[in-house]
Amino acid sequence: MPSNKILAKKQALVKALSEKMVGSMAGVVVSYNGISVDADTKLRKELREAGVEYSVVKNTMLRLAVKGTAYEALAASFKGDTAIALSAEDPAAAARILCKFAEADKSKRFTVKAGFCDGQVLDAAGVQSIATMPNREGLLSMLAGSLSGIIGGLAVALQAVADKQDETAA
């Protein structure tokens, strides 16, 4: 039986992890088995620069952290070597970086297990689909292009109506 001091630390860790997960827009659970230290260092640097928090956590702690939350279904993926990446701002950042890394992994031992986005639990295929989405800036530019096209079409239609009224008045 662990001492009260150790138990209190573990309970605080579980509570903090649960709060981080609930407060994050998205997260990805991966199996990091077989990754070299050099590759792990590069991966962590890329995730940190994207604003993603990546950590290796014991499966028991993860199971306790998701218990009673919307992400309780993730507990089935907490087996073996498990790491979790949490993104508070960009929902696709963690998925994009980790899926790209998993595809580049020659040993195929680094795999994406599951994830979540906006309160929905996703399987590995769902995480892969989020990874292919453009980032926030890309989506905003697509929206701006669409709005620009609509406004341009409206301007042409209004001009045609005005020209038609001028012809009938003359």
N, C-alpha and C positions, 0 to 999 in steps of 0.2 A: 504494500500500500504506500503510495507516495506521500511525502510529508505535506502538511498544509501549505507551506510556502511554494512548493513545486506545483501543487494542485491549483493554487491561486494564479500562478503565472500562466499555466496552461489554459485556465478558464478565461483569463484576460486575452490571451492569444486567440482563442476561439471567438470571443466576442468581437475583437478588433477585425478579424478576418471576415466574420459574418457581416459586419457593418461596411467593410470595404466592398464586399461582393454586392450587397444590396444597393450601395451608393454608386456602383459602376454602371456605365452604359452597356458594356459588353465584357465578356471574359472567355478565355479559351483554356481548356484542360488538355495537356499534352503528356505523352510518355517520353521522357528525355533519355532513356536508356541508350548507351553507346555513343554519346556525344563527347567529343574531345574537349579538353579544357580550353584550347585555343578557339574552337568553334563556339563553345558556350560563352566565352568572353565577348566575342564578336556579336553573337546573338543578343546578349544582355545589353551591350552598348547600343545596338540598333533599336531595341525595345525602349530603352531609357530615353533615347533621343526623340522617339515618337510619343512619349508621355505614357508609356505602358509600364505597369508595375509587374515584374515577373519574379516568382519565388517558388522554391521547392518546399512543399509542405507535406507533412505526414498525412496519409490517407484518413486516419482516425480523426485528426483535427479538421480536415475538410468535411468529413461526414457530419461531425458535430456542428460545424459552421453553417452548413446548408439545412440542417434539421429545422423544420418549422418555417422555412422560407419558400419562395416561389421556385427556387432552384433545387429543391429536394430530389428531383429526378436525376440530377447530376451524380448522386451518390453511387450509382451503378458503374460509373466510369472511374471511380477512385480505387483502382487496383494497380499493383506494380509500382514502378517509378513514376511519380506524378508531380508535375509542376503546373502552376496556374498563372496566367497572365491576365491582368485586369486593366481595363481602359476606362477612364472616367470621362474622357472627352470625345474621342473619335471611335465610333463603334466598330469600324472595320480595321483599325490599325493593328491590333493584336492578331486578328485572323489573317490579315494580309502578310505580315512578317513571318508568322509561325508556319503558315501553309507554304510560303515560298521556301523557307528553310527546310521543311519536311520533304518537299519535292527535290531539293538539291542534295539531300542526305543520301549518300551512296550506299550506306549500310541498310537503309530503310528501317532502322530501329527507332528513329525519332518520328513519332506519329502523333497526329492530332486525334484526341479521343472524343471530345465533345466541347460544348460551349454554351453561352447564353448571350442574348441580345434583347434589350428592352423588355425584360421579364419573361422571355420565352426561352426554354431549354432547347438546344439544337444538338443534333448528332454531328458526326464528322462531315457528312455531306452538306449539312446546313452551314457549318462553319466555312467550308470551302466556297459555298455560294456567296457568303458575305465577303470573303476574301477577294472575290472577283469584282465586287462593287467599286465604283470610283470613290475617291475620298470626298470630303465635304466641299472642297474648292471645286472639284470636278463636277459634282452635282449642282452646285450653285451656278457654274458657268453654263451647264446644260439648261438649267431653268432660265437663266438670262437670255440665252439664245432662243429658246422657245417663246419667251415673252416678247422679245424683239421681233420675231417673225409674225406673231399675232398682232402686235401694234402696227407693224408695217403694212400688213394686210388690211387692217382697219383704216389706216390712213389712205390707202389706195381706194378703198370702197367709199369713204367719205368724199374724197376728191371727185370720184366718178359721179356721185349723187349731186355734188355742187355743180359740176360741169353740165349735167343733164338739166338742172334747174335753170342755169344760165341760157342754155339753148332754147328751152321752152319759153323763157321770158323774152328772148330777143326775137 
